[in-house]
Amino acid sequence: MDQLYLIIGIIIVVLTLTDFIWTTLWVDGGAGPLTHKLTSAYWTLHKQVSRNNSKFLSLAGPIILVSTLATWIFLLWAGWTFIFASSDMIVDTKDGGPLSWVEYAYYAGYLIFTLGNGEFAPDDGIWQIVAIFATGTGMLFITFGVTYLLQVLSAVSEKRSLAASISGIAADPASFVNTAWNGKNFDNLNLLLDTFANELSNAVSKYNAYPVLHYYRSSTHDRSLPVNIVVLDESLTFLQHGIPKDIQPNALLMQELSSSVTSYLDTLHSSSIDASTVVPPHQVLANLDASIPTVDAKSYEKTMESFKLRRRKLLGLVEMTGESWPGTANDLE
């Protein structure tokens, strides 16, 4: 027995299974250490190669997801190949000769992909148990891998649905506020604020469980959640601090939605998304309907100073997707 091959194989299998279980089953754990590093590295490369081409950027999510699954398969296969190569107890049922590396890989492959018996078989004893364990890891991967894939795709559809709901109201914060104004107050927004808070809270739980969602970018603004979260949060901030309290929507509903956006921004660290180095411009007051009462402009600007970090995080999120701040033409200050 070659103990070095055995140790290498065990280390690879254990690390792969740990990362796989961490990513697919630990809801609050986000991506496993290996998956986190690989996805971050691939996204950085993908964005550099894309040169902000929207169609190419929209492929990042599917490619990262497939690459993650392929990496798990390759590592699990390689690990078991090393483990079986460490022993001379695998028998060639055809000619009885020693096995080559290709044959060890073949044997490991048909075990973890549960293809049944091949031309090779383990000798009596412990290696029969090891072969069963290898098959078990393959079944575990197939079962939870498919489940993980379906859950991610379902979450992508849900987040695009939320983005479409927001963009259906307005494409930028000022338009959102103008549309919500009924001539007297903003009470028409109460039901929508409650709905958005619930849907965004659900999306946040999915982002925590599947950080790969951050890399699923829509090729159109109306289905882009980052862009529409900016529209929603900028509008909400203005409604909370830019207009008199007697015409504001329900304060509790605004606070609930603001808290949901904060939770959403807190998921960015799991995907190595940093805040922008610049603060995006304010454009709500400048494009507001003249009939809407507002607080003093200087007072509002002073209040907005406390939101610099939050707005830089929002801009960093938008920049990560290769898109522009809604309502501007990349005229960041």
C-alpha positions, 0 to 999 in steps of 0.5 A, spaced: 500 500 500 502 506 498 500 511 504 502 517 501 496 516 495 492 514 501 493 520 505 492 525 499 486 521 497 482 521 503 484 529 504 481 530 497 475 526 499 474 529 506 475 537 503 470 536 497 465 533 501 466 538 507 465 544 502 459 540 498 455 539 504 457 546 507 454 549 500 448 545 499 446 543 506 448 549 511 443 554 510 446 560 514 453 558 512 453 560 505 458 557 500 464 553 502 471 555 503 473 552 496 467 554 493 467 561 495 474 562 493 473 559 486 467 563 485 470 569 487 476 568 482 472 566 476 467 572 477 473 577 477 476 574 471 469 573 467 468 581 469 475 583 466 474 579 460 467 581 459 468 588 458 461 590 461 458 586 455 451 585 458 450 578 454 456 576 456 456 578 464 449 574 464 452 568 463 457 568 469 451 565 474 450 559 470 457 558 468 459 559 475 454 554 478 456 549 473 463 550 474 462 549 482 458 542 480 464 540 475 469 542 481 466 537 486 465 532 481 472 532 479 475 533 486 471 527 488 473 523 483 480 524 483 480 523 491 477 516 490 482 515 484 488 516 489 485 512 495 484 506 490 491 507 487 494 506 494 492 499 494 493 493 490 487 489 492 483 492 486 482 486 481 482 486 474 477 480 472 479 480 465 486 478 465 488 479 472 494 484 471 496 490 475 491 496 474 494 503 471 492 510 473 487 510 467 484 504 470 483 506 477 480 512 475 475 508 471 474 504 477 473 510 481 468 513 476 463 508 475 463 507 483 461 514 484 457 515 478 453 508 481 454 505 474 454 498 477 460 493 476 465 494 471 471 489 469 474 491 476 472 488 483 475 489 490 478 483 493 475 480 499 475 485 506 476 492 507 476 494 500 469 492 499 466 496 504 471 502 501 467 501 495 460 501 498 462 508 501 465 511 495 458 509 491 455 512 497 458 519 496 456 519 489 449 518 491 450 523 496 452 528 491 447 526 485 441 527 490 443 533 493 447 536 487 440 536 483 436 539 489 441 544 490 441 546 482 433 546 482 433 551 488 438 556 486 434 556 479 428 557 483 431 563 487 433 566 481 426 566 478 424 569 484 429 575 485 427 576 477 420 577 479 421 581 485 425 586 480 420 586 475 415 588 480 419 594 482 421 596 475 413 596 473 412 602 478 418 606 476 425 605 473 429 610 477 427 613 484 424 620 482 419 617 478 418 612 483 416 617 488 412 621 483 408 615 481 406 614 488 404 621 490 396 621 490 396 629 490 395 628 498 400 623 501 403 617 500 398 612 503 397 608 496 404 605 498 403 602 504 400 595 501 406 595 496 411 596 502 409 590 506 409 586 499 416 588 498 419 587 505 416 580 505 419 578 498 425 581 499 426 578 506 425 571 502 430 573 497 435 575 503 434 568 506 436 565 499 442 569 498 445 567 505 443 560 503 446 560 495 451 566 495 452 564 487 445 568 486 449 574 486 453 572 480 446 571 476 445 578 472 440 579 468 441 582 461 436 587 462 435 593 467 427 591 469 429 584 471 436 586 475 435 586 482 441 590 484 438 596 480 431 595 482 434 595 490 437 601 489 430 604 486 427 602 492 432 604 497 433 611 494 425 612 494 424 609 501 430 614 504 427 620 501 420 618 503 423 617 510 427 623 510 425 628 505 418 629 506 413 632 512 411 626 516 404 627 515 404 625 508 409 619 509 407 612 508 406 608 514 412 608 518 413 601 521 412 599 514 418 603 511 422 601 517 421 594 516 423 594 508 429 599 510 431 593 515 430 588 509 434 592 504 440 592 510 439 585 511 440 584 503 446 589 503 449 584 509 449 578 504 454 582 500 460 580 504 459 572 502 460 574 495 466 578 496 462 584 493 465 591 496 462 598 497 464 603 492 470 608 493 465 614 491 458 616 493 453 616 488 449 623 486 442 625 489 437 625 484 430 625 487 429 632 489 432 635 482 427 631 478 421 631 483 414 633 482 413 640 484 406 639 487 410 634 492 411 638 499 419 637 501 423 638 507 428 644 507 434 641 501 440 643 506 437 639 511 435 633 507 442 633 504 445 633 511 441 627 513 443 624 507 451 624 510 449 619 514 447 614 509 454 615 505 456 608 507 449 604 505 449 608 498 456 606 497 455 599 498 449 599 493 453 603 488 458 597 489 453 592 488 451 595 482 458 596 479 459 589 480 453 587 475 456 592 470 450 596 470 449 604 472 446 607 477 439 608 476 437 615 473 444 617 471 449 616 466 455 614 470 456 621 472 458 619 479 462 624 483 
